[in-house]
């Protein structure tokens, strides 16, 4: 039954995602954020004055420092939004932009806002090298230059790839199964790209050219649909992981996403057509090394809250932080039933996932949500659920319904 107090999504857009050192390597993530802010409003036929709050997900705070932080505020002002519009920059690692949607929804349900925008932006290619301690002098000691991205880990914890690989083995998921999932991600992306299935969500990025005229970057750069199981099998494991390689993990990517949410009654007043209804949400956390299990836990929590089951979902999106994450979480959602697990995998990430598309961490939660939403619309509607994990084992999930 349609409820005028439902929180609905009325716009969703993203840039193409570029690989590490790729087409977007010199563009600050804030510039990408400005682009999707403008485009999301344009596609909904709205103005900045129609917004009440902006939530802005970003994980790589080292890159943020290049623009003196408060990136949400800087992005919205540079996008021409009203200067009285309040904003919040969020870091919940890879969950950040899905968390941004949740916070906007919460403000709307509390009656503190009518319309909110959730943005996610990241450019890991633009991450600076860090020199720490030099402010107070180092005497004769050489300066220590630190690479924030090598390895991808947290101080006092083991690398994420190692954790994911070990947890996958505990769940009986082999390196070969992870490679096969990675290969499928690339191939599903290629089929979706050829069919134009990403057109609804993409906005191109104009890149400067040495020849003068700008070049439009309009397609995800990372996918390798020509890879093979043989090529993936030759790759060495990384960070001491028993199963995770550069082939069954995503890259260090760049891109941005933006979604606009509002009450159904407000959408009618604004003359905007809802694209999907947000049915339920959940957040959670667990033992830091068990990050790969978090999507299953928060998806289960979200479904329980709205009295739905995983079998009710037409589409499942689980962010491919590693192939291990998607495989572990779907197996948990299937209660380790092999037949049910294989059935769930068939409706999980039907157009490929982060291993192919890319994983600009702050933007990824918004990406899986909008990709799922547009695919549900193409399939005639129904329920879908998305889940994502973040560093040190946090997670967010969202259930939506498309009429």
Order of alpha helices (4+ residues) and beta strands (2+ residues): beta-alpha-beta-alpha-alpha-beta-alpha-beta-beta-beta-alpha-alpha-beta-beta-beta-alpha-beta-alpha-beta-alpha-beta-alpha-alpha-alpha-alpha-beta-beta
